[in-house]
Amino acid sequence: MRGPHSPAWVRFDTNKYSVSASALGRPVEIRAYADRIELRQDGRVVGEHRRVFGRGQTVYDPWHYVPVLARKPGALRNGAPFKDWLLPGALERVRRKLAKTPGGDRQMVDIVSAVLIDGLVAVEAACAEALSEGVHSADVILNVLARRREPSLPLTITTPDALRLRQEPAADCTRYDSLRRAL
């Protein structure tokens, strides 16, 4: 494993495999299988890739590098892990639209960073909703996600027995009328 300013990858059998940015600077256990490489740290998986058998190849998982994008949003467009990165439907459409706008890289970083909190399915759905309304800004998509996160209010509130009325009030307008006549 490399230092904190190095790429987030480990070398195995003449090839390099990416690991989660959270794994930087600490030892990683490598489990090699015939078809895949599994990278673990403290018992949790920090990377899993198809195994390659050539020499000098680098295998990336772009999601491993998303936390780094906050400091370097331009890497989303030019960074090796993000070359040929195909995102799911609506998320990819948002990325293409934002690529044409000033500050679009920064907005896209905000959106893909939300995947780490809300999950890919939720962010994809929020992108689809925003696109259906004709918008594609990060502010709108993050707002949709926030609204979906908020718990819904209970539909009914039960009144405790101690607060229930023993006698229902009767509508009697004669008292009101008598007060009006006094003026």
HELIX and SHEET records of a PDB file:
HELIX    1   1 ALA A   21  ALA A   23  5                                   3    
HELIX    2   2 PRO A   62  TYR A   65  5                                   4    
HELIX    3   3 VAL A   66  LEU A   69  1                                   4    
HELIX    4   4 ALA A   75  ASN A   78  1                                   4    
HELIX    5   5 ALA A   80  PHE A   82  5                                   3    
HELIX    6   6 GLY A   89  LEU A   98  1                                  10    
HELIX    7   7 GLY A  104  ASP A  118  1                                  15    
HELIX    8   8 LEU A  120  SER A  132  1                                  13    
HELIX    9   9 ALA A  138  ARG A  149  1                                  12    
HELIX   10  10 ASP A  161  LEU A  163  5                                   3    
HELIX   11  11 THR A  174  ALA A  182  1                                   9    
SHEET    1   A 3 TRP A   9  PHE A  12  0                                        
SHEET    2   A 3 ASN A  15  SER A  18 -1                                        
SHEET    3   A 3 THR A  58  VAL A  59  1                                        
SHEET    1   B 3 GLU A  29  ALA A  32  0                                        
SHEET    2   B 3 ARG A  36  GLN A  41 -1                                        
SHEET    3   B 3 ARG A  44  ARG A  50 -1                                        
END                                                                             
